[in-house]
Amino acid sequence: MLDKNFSPKGQSAFAARFEAQKIAFGPVVFQCVRYAWKRGMLQALADAGNHGLTLVNMAATKQWTEYALKLVLETCLSAGVVYLRDGCYVLDKSGFCILTDKITQINLDFNHDVCYQGLFKLDESIDLEQPIGLKTLGDWTTLYQGLSALPEPAKSSWFAFDHFYSDTSFPAILPDVFATAPQNVMDIGANTGKFSCAALAYHPSVQLHLVDLPRQLAVAETALQEAGVSDRAHLYPTDLLAPELCLAPDMDIIWMSQFLSCFSEPAIASILKRVADALAPKGQVLIMDTFWDRQRYDIAAYCLINTSPYFTAMASGNSKIYESSDYIRLAEAAGLTLLTVRDDIGYCHSLLRFGAALV
């Protein structure tokens, strides 16, 4: 899988110093490039093609002042988003990605609308292991308690981010879910009910058992009713951070997708122990998640690793994007044994299949 070294081989000290300055000015570059995208500067350059545009040409449209153009496009120039040729600004390849690449746009919106202000409190969040930055969005203990009540545009950007990483994977894994012909499937962390709706539509007689916080289950219930599959869905409003709360027993499959990364290792250990106890005699646990160590390409690992500070400052204070070995270790301690691993699902998911450990 991934080579865990992101530094270019043979990088000179001078080049390393330049990279360090990119880090130091990262927030400035982020905001200027985002402005150029949102306010149409990059699109104007794209429309101009390889000839590009002068500042005078762009200012003549009255969409931007010459001052704003100089300020923003010079930063874009330094970031390789645009380049200068014969006095004209021309869109470069990175700028083209910002205009056309969906994941780049989703990541930009997510980091700006959900994370940016709260990350100012990252140092305090790390020290206390509490999402101190969440106060910029609302007064909740964790972000998950307020998902359906997030203010806009944070709400739309959060769900776009979450669904992009999961929606590309759901169609590909339904055969895996039903490979053992389960009759009772538990969806822990059901969120908006997308997986449960897909599973109920895929199999005509399966019973779906949805577990999540009450507010999230209310959203999922609406989705199930609209899809016409609510008659085979059973809702269990549960706060899994309460270790005394058990799960419904005799489950053939217990499914968790991008769920355990919302919790600390001790909380994951507690959840997995209750998951193991809820399995039917030949039941299995399927965990689909975005493990940064199992990515084929550096770009995916980079995005995932740098999502972890969001969990700290905004979501829970003590969770992250984990390595696959962390889940395997915690699952084995809970009495489960790894059966198979499947990588390269959707954009960046892997699927871990566990069974009860042989005594």
N, C-alpha and C positions, 0 to 999 in steps of 0.2 A: 504494500500500500504506500502511503505518503511518506516521502523523505521529510523528517521533522526539522530540517534545517532550511530556513527561509532566506538566509543571507547568500548573496551571489558568491560563488567560489572565487577566491583571488581578489576580493574587493580591496581597493586601495584605501589608505587612511583618509585621503582627500575625498574620495567618493563616499566613504562612510560618514564623514562630517557633513556632506551635503544631505545625505539621507536623514541625519539627525536634525537638520534645520527644517526639513519637510515635516518632521514630527512636531517640532516646536511651533510651527506656524499652521499646523493642520486645521485647527478650528477656523482660522481666517480663510484659508483656501476653501474649505467646505462651504462657508457661507457665501463667498463670492461666486463660486461655480454654481451653487444652487440658485443664486439670484439671476445669473446669466441664463440659466435654463428656464426658470419660472417666468422671467420677464421677457422671454422671446429673443434675446440676443443670439443665442446659439442657433435657434431656428432660422433667424435672418441670415446668418452666415451659411447655414446648410442650403438655404434657398439660392444663395449667390453662387454656389458651386465652387469650383477650383479657382475662379477669379477673385473671390473674396470681396470685401468691402472696406473702404477707408472709414475713418471715424467721421469725416465730414459727410460722407454718404449716409451713414447710419443716423447721425444727429439730424440730418435734414428731414427725416421722417417724423420728427417731433415725438417719437416714442420714448427717447432717452436724451438726457442732456449730454453734451460732450464730456463733461466732468464724470458723470456716471459711467460712460463708456470707457474712458481712460482707466478709471479706478478698477472696474470689474474685469475688463478684458486683459489688462496687464497681469492681474493675478491669474486669470485663465491661461495666459501665455506662459507664466512661470510653472504652471502645473501640467503643461503639455496638452491642454484642452483645445487651444487654438495655436496657430503660428503666424508669423508675419512674413509677407512676401511682397516686395516692391511697394511697401507702405500700406498694404491691405491685410486685414485680418482674415484668416482662412480657418475653417473648422478642421481640427486634427482628429485622429482616430479615437482618442479618449472622449472628445466632445461628441463624436458620432455615437459612441456607446451610450452616453448620457441621454441623447435624444431618442434612441431606438431600443435600448436594451431594458426589458421590463424589470429584471432583477435589480439592475443598477438604480432605476427610478424608485422601486419599492424600498430599497435600502436607504436611499437618500431621504425619502419621506418619513420612513420609520425613525431614523436617527434624528431628524429635525423635529418632527411633530411629537414623538413619544419621549425621546431620550435626552435631547440636547440640553435643556435647562436643568434637568435632574442630575445629569452627569457632573455638574459643578459640585455636587455633594458626594462624589464618588469616594473621596478619601474618608469622609466621615462614615459613609455606608460600609466601606470595607472594615474600618476599625470597629464599628459596632455590630457588623453583620445584620444590618437593618436597612430597608430600602428608604433611606432618608430623602432621596430625590423624588420619591413618589408624591410628596406634598405639592409638587408643581402641577399635578393632575387632579388630585382629590385626596380626601381624608379617609384613607383605608389602611389597614394593617399590611395587606399585600395587594398588588395590582389585580389579582384574580378575583378579589371580592368586588371590584368595581368595574370589571370589563364591560359589562353592558351599559354602564353609566359614564363611561369615559367621555370627556368633552371632545367636540370636533375641533380640528381635524385628527386629533390623536386616535380616536376610536376607529375611523376609517383606515388610517395608516397602520394601526396595530393589526386589524383583521386582514388587511391586504398582505401584510408581512407573514402572518401566521398561515394563512390559507395558501399562499404561493408555495411555501415549503412543504405543505402537506397534500394539497390537491393534486399535484403532479404524481403523487405516489399511491393514492388510494386505489385507482383503477388497476394498478399493477399487482396489488397484494391480496385482492379478494380471493383468488385461487389458493393462496397460501393459508388464509384464514380458514377456508372451508376444506382444506386437504384431508382433515381427519373426520369429516362429516359431523360437525358439532351441532347439537340441538339448542344448547344454551350458551350464548356468547355474552360476556360482560365487557362493556366499553367503559374503562375507567379514565376519567378526564374527558367526558363526552363533549364538552364545550358547546358548539352550536349544533351538534347532532349530525354533522356531515357524514362521518364514517358510519354511524348507526343507520342512517337513511340508505346509504349505499349498500350496506350489508343486508338490510331487510329487503331491498329491491333485488339483490343478487340471489338470495335463497328464499323460496316461497314459504317455508315453515319454521325457520329459525326464530328463536325468542331472543330479543336483545335486552340486556339489563344495563341501564345507563347509570353511572355513578359520577356525580360532580357536586359542586356547591349549588345551593337552591336557586340562586339567580341565573346561573348558567343553564341549569336544567329547565328553567322556564323558557329560555330561548330555544333549547333543543326540542322541548315539547311542541312548541309552535311549528318548528320545521317538520317534525314527525307527522303532525296533523295535516299540514299542507301537502306532504308527500303521500298521504293516505296509508301510512303504515303504522300508525300509533297503536293499533289493536294488538300488535306483537311486541310492543315496547313497554318496559317496566322501569320506572324511575326511582332512584334511591338518592335523595338529597343527603350528602355526606361531606363533612369536613375531614379529610383523611389525615390532617395534622393532629386530630384527636386520636391517640393510639388505642383508646379503649373501644373505638367503633369498629366492629367486625363487618366483613362483607358477606353477602348472600352466598350460601354454599352450593356445592355440586355443579360448578361451572366447567363445561367442556373446553372452552377457550376463554382466557382472560386477555384482553387486548389493551395495550397502552401505546399511544402515539404522541410523541413530543410532550409527554406528561411528566416523567420522572425528573426531567431537567428543571422542573419548577421547584425542586426541593433540595434540601441539604442531604448529605450522605446519611446522617442518622435517621432522618425522616424517610428516605428511600428504603433503608434497612427495615424500618417498621412497616412500611407499606408492603414490601415484598414478602415479609413474614405473613401478613394477613392474606395476601394474594395466594401464597402457597397453601394456606389453610382452607381457602375457598374452592380449591380445585376438586373436581370429580376424580375418582380413582385413576383414570387414564387421561386426565385433563392436561392441557398445556398452556403456557404463558407466552404470548407474542409481544415483544417490545420493539416498536419501530421508532428510531430516533436518528438525530443528525450527529453522529460521532465524528469529531474533527480528525481523529487518527485513522479513520477508514475511508478517507476521501481519495479519489483518483487524482485530483488536480489541486494545486496550491491555492487557486482562487477560492474554491469552496471551503477549504480549511481556514483560510484567512478570514472569510466572512463569518464562519462559525465561531472561531476563537474570539473574535471581536464582538460577538453578540453577548458573551458572558458578562461584561460589565453592565449591560442592561439589566440582567437578572439581579445583580448586586444593588445597583442604585435605584431601580425602578420597580422590580417585580417582587422579590422575596428577601433580598439581603444576603442570602447564603446558598444560592444555587448557581448553576452554570451549564455550559455545554460540556459534557463529560467525554472522556475517552471510553471506548467500549469495554476495556478491561475493568473499569470502575463498576459498571453494571454487572458484569460477570462475577466479579468478586463478591459484591453485595448479594446477588441472587444465590450464589452457592452457599453463602452464610445463612440464607433464609430457608435452605433445604431444597433448592432447585438445582438442576444440572443442565448445562448448555447442550442442546441437541444439534442445531445447525445455525449458520450465519449466512445471510444473503446480503450482498452489497449492491451498490449502483442502482438503487430504486429511485425513480423520479430524478429530482435534481441532486439530492445528496443524502438520501436515507439508507440505512441498513436495517435489517430485520433479524433480531435475535429470537430463537425459539428455544424455550426451556420446558423440561418435564420435571416431575417430582424425582428427587434423588433416590436411588435405590438404597434401602436400609440394609 
